[in-house]
Amino acid sequence: MIRSTLFLGVSLTLEKKLHPNAIRRLILDQSKRANVGHIGSCLCVAEILAALYGEVMKGKPGDADRDRFILSKGHAALALYAVLRLLGEITDEELNTFCCDGSFFGVHPERAVPGIDFSTGSLGHGLSIAVGAALAARMQKSQRRLFCLISDAECNEGSVWEAVMFAAHHKLHNLHVIIDANGQQAFGLTRDVLNASNLNERWKSFGWRVSEVDGHSVSALVNVLSSESNDSAPHVVIATTTFGRGVSFMEQGRPLSQAHLPVQPINWHYLPMSDQEYKIALAELERAH
Amino acid sequence: MRRAFVQSLCRLAAQDPRIVLLTGDLGYLVMEPFQRQFPDRFFNAGVAEQNMIGLATGLAEAGFLPYTYSIATFAALRPFEFIRNGPVMHNLPVRMVGMGAGFEYGHAGPTHYGTEDVAVLRTLAGLTVVIPADPAQTTTAMLATSKLPGPVYYSLGKDDGAVLPELAGQFELGRIQIVREGRDLAIVTMGTLVREALAAADELAAHGVEACVAVVSNFNPDPVDDLADLLANHSQAITVEAQALSGGLAACVGTVIASHGLACRLKPLAVRTPPDGTSGSQQDRWRKHGLDRAGIVSSVLATARGACQ
């Protein structure tokens, strides 16, 4: 069983801030141990989760008024499990059941896991729940905020726009949506499948406050997610990310062990790593550190 | 049952500040009493039923008791997956109301018929499905289920004038109500069709057939014990429902008969054919599908003749 509590001998958290590459290390370890895919989607949200859980979100687990997070792109659950492990919410023993028979730790998040409030995985579902939770916070006169991570391809879902309209109409400014704009979806590039490259204008035209940010800059993410605004509109942060971030052959879409496949990043939505690929990926993370 | 629903909800909401009402932009001239009395707890989600269920899920998780309202097919079928992955999967106390069950939106046509809501939602273990037969039972059922920790779906008829004195508003989860005794045959039915079954039983008496009429008003929990007791004492049963044959009342009754090894022959009357483009009044649709009193009587007599041959 892979030891996952230490990243290259250094503390898991640096000055209470989550280190994105510590999240990535756990993603790689667990994906390899379980021999599953969805690696690219998990790697590209490491900074977003580090910013949210390391600095932006307030409150302790169990507090009614704590800020809440909903992972609407549920296929990145392993990245969230990694954060929960680094924060001490779950144990090594629990994380090591990822994708084992009978485990609560599946590819998509289950609310049975400590720190996860909602089961997600069906794209287009989480944002509606987040909007309801934001409305609840307002009705309860709570200062808690709702953070919801969706993907750019998830904006294909009509239900996303139902939720977008309701949140804008009711001026739910306690709601922050982060779009993981990695430009990928299950058959390739979002611009080739259903082009929505002008997400900024689309959300703005629906009445949202729109920020754009480098999705791999923790400090930039923290800045926009912490920014106060007199605007009563809900807030969407379009975070540009690179699918498979941190592992160059994944960013390039090259499956080293399956040379017959076309070179495109979406391969790493599906493929598990070979032993050789895992070794190279770990070495890259180590060099980056 | 619309007014019974809104009046009951106002009563409940006056005592329980957790109750909020969400509508999918339907219920004009019906919802206003709630809206006037509890303006801060009334939300029109717009014509967006998936989001309405998602909103209710988020509200319920935060401690509210949300009721959602739409026409049965829009309430149940459009957001089916949101119901499954939301209130059901999270076991949250969301109450969903589907109005105009069966063929009640007659002339509005097949897009508005609620002929699958009960059959489809009954497949979701953990979702209590309630099908009141008249306004008084609507009120009793709403009060009886308001505190359930999990989700509930109410399939309601529109008509507040059709009262069943025989039922006297009785409702109990996991139980059936016998509204007419008879030893020759059991007619098992639900919702607005109870009155057709009672009328059919009267006609059958004139033919010398004494029919018992049993009302099923909820599934999950299914009234298994009551149905088993009833059907153990009848050699013939007929189910009558304005629902798809698969998954609804007939499926429940048939399963009870088979799993208990009962010597009871079942004739299921249900919606068996796909829409053919025609529409008509509820009575006309019942007649077309053989669910009205004449259809029930002729089915029973034909079955009886077949049994004698």
HADDOCK unambig.tbl for C-alpha pairs under 7 A between the chains (distance, minus, plus):
assign (segid A and resid 125 and name CA) (segid B and resid 54 and name CA) 6.85 0.50 0.50
assign (segid A and resid 125 and name CA) (segid B and resid 82 and name CA) 6.88 0.50 0.50
assign (segid A and resid 128 and name CA) (segid B and resid 51 and name CA) 5.27 0.50 0.50
assign (segid A and resid 128 and name CA) (segid B and resid 54 and name CA) 4.54 0.50 0.50
assign (segid A and resid 128 and name CA) (segid B and resid 55 and name CA) 5.50 0.50 0.50
assign (segid A and resid 129 and name CA) (segid B and resid 54 and name CA) 4.57 0.50 0.50
assign (segid A and resid 129 and name CA) (segid B and resid 55 and name CA) 5.23 0.50 0.50
assign (segid A and resid 129 and name CA) (segid B and resid 57 and name CA) 5.82 0.50 0.50
assign (segid A and resid 129 and name CA) (segid B and resid 58 and name CA) 4.45 0.50 0.50
assign (segid A and resid 130 and name CA) (segid B and resid 58 and name CA) 6.18 0.50 0.50
assign (segid A and resid 131 and name CA) (segid B and resid 55 and name CA) 6.10 0.50 0.50
assign (segid A and resid 132 and name CA) (segid B and resid 54 and name CA) 6.68 0.50 0.50
assign (segid A and resid 132 and name CA) (segid B and resid 55 and name CA) 3.74 0.50 0.50
assign (segid A and resid 132 and name CA) (segid B and resid 56 and name CA) 6.18 0.50 0.50
assign (segid A and resid 132 and name CA) (segid B and resid 57 and name CA) 6.83 0.50 0.50
assign (segid A and resid 132 and name CA) (segid B and resid 58 and name CA) 4.27 0.50 0.50
assign (segid A and resid 132 and name CA) (segid B and resid 59 and name CA) 5.07 0.50 0.50
assign (segid A and resid 133 and name CA) (segid B and resid 58 and name CA) 4.24 0.50 0.50
assign (segid A and resid 133 and name CA) (segid B and resid 59 and name CA) 5.32 0.50 0.50
assign (segid A and resid 133 and name CA) (segid B and resid 62 and name CA) 6.49 0.50 0.50
assign (segid A and resid 136 and name CA) (segid B and resid 59 and name CA) 5.24 0.50 0.50
assign (segid A and resid 136 and name CA) (segid B and resid 62 and name CA) 6.25 0.50 0.50
assign (segid A and resid 159 and name CA) (segid B and resid 50 and name CA) 6.34 0.50 0.50
assign (segid A and resid 159 and name CA) (segid B and resid 51 and name CA) 6.19 0.50 0.50
assign (segid A and resid 162 and name CA) (segid B and resid 48 and name CA) 6.03 0.50 0.50
assign (segid A and resid 162 and name CA) (segid B and resid 51 and name CA) 5.87 0.50 0.50
assign (segid A and resid 163 and name CA) (segid B and resid 51 and name CA) 5.73 0.50 0.50
assign (segid A and resid 166 and name CA) (segid B and resid 45 and name CA) 6.85 0.50 0.50
